Amino acid sequence: MNISKATREDIDKTREFLQFMENLFESKPYGLYSFHDESRLCSSFPEDLDEYKLLQRIRDGFATEKGCEPSKVDNRLVLYEAIVTMYKRCDIHWNRVLMSADILIDSCCDPCETHLTWHPFIERAVDNGYYGE
């Protein structure tokens, strides 16, 4: 099975997007951005998924805080809180993932191929038993 290798542009664009998201949530005050109203936000997910449960918890928390029914909570607030929560879960890990992938691809993959395959030097080393096999 071949897996497509991420290009330099793929890695750079992903890094740019995630850094934009980081700046968006860390430097802008709450409420500055408006989100499109989404009807039945939670019903977009099957009930057994963690995302559904997260949205429900957030919605219930807002309803308790405001003293209203969960159905009266603005979906934009729920969506915003869910995005912030999911971003905080990601934290600095995304940068390590990108850096690791970048280093591994540059160090271990054949630079002439468009899919993940061992660098010719590594293939020769494995074939010749340099690793004590």
N, C-alpha and C positions, 0 to 999 in steps of 0.2 A: 504494500500500500504506500502510495506517495502522498505526502502532505505538502501543500504549497508553502514555500518559504516566504516569510515576510520580507519585503523589499525595504531599502533604506527609507524610501518615501512613506511606506506603510508605518514604519516605526516613528518617523518624524511627525506624521499627521496625527497618529494616536497620542503621542507625547503632547503635541500642541493642543489637541482637544481636551485632554485630561488636565493640563495646566490651566486652560481657560476655565474649565469647570471649577478647579480649585480656587482660582481668583474670584470667580463669580460668587461662590458661597462663603469665602472668607473675608472679602473686602466690601461687600454690598450689604446695606441694612435690609432687614426683613421688610417685605412689602414693596420694595422698589420695582420688582419685576412683576408683570401681570401674566397670568396663565389663562389660556382659553378654558372656558367652562366645560367640564366633562361630565355629562350625565351618567349616572350609575358607574362611577369610577371603580368601585370594588367589584362590581359584577363583570368586569373585564377579565378577571382571573378565576380559575376554578377554586372552590372553597378550601381545598386541601393544600393549596400552595402557601408558602411562607409569605409571599407578597400580599396575598389576600388578607392573611392574618395581620400583617403589619399595617395595612391600610385600615382595617377594622379597629385595631388598637388605637391608632392615631385618631380616627373619627370618634371613637368612644371617649377618648381623653379630652378632645375638644368639646364634645357634648357635655361631659361632666363639668368641665371648667366653666362653660357658658350657661349651664343649667337649661339645656334644651334637648330635644330629641336628636339622635344621631342623623336622621334623615334631613335635618335642617342645617347641618354643618356644611359650609361652602367647600366644595370639592377641590377648589384651588388651594385652600389651606392644607388640606389633607395631602394633596399631591406635592406641594412644596416641602412639607415636613417629611414625607416619605423619601424624597430625593435627597434631602439633607441627611437623613438617617442612613440611607444607603451609601452616600458619599463618605460619611464618617466611618462606616465599616471598612471602606476601601483604604482610607487614610493614606499612608505613605507606601503601602504595599504595591500599588500600581507602578510606582517608579522603579522599585526593585525588580518587578516582573519585566518591565521594558528593558532595563539595563541588563538583566540576565539573558533575556532573549537576544538582545543585540550582541552581547559578548559571545554567547554560544554559537549564534549563526555565523559571526565573523571568524570564530576560532575553529569550529568543528565542521562546518558545511562546505561543500564544494562551491566555490565562488562562480563557477561556470554553469551551474544548474539553476533552474527556476523552482525546483522542489527540494525538500529536505533530503539530502543524501550526504554521506560522510565525505569529508575532504579526502582526496586521493592519498595523502600521506597517512591518514588514520586507517584507511582501508588497507594499505600495504602493511602497516604495522600489525594490524589484526590478522591479516592473511599469513604473515611471516612469523607469527607467534611471539612478537616482542613483549607481550604482556604476560608471558609465562604460562600460557595455556597449553 
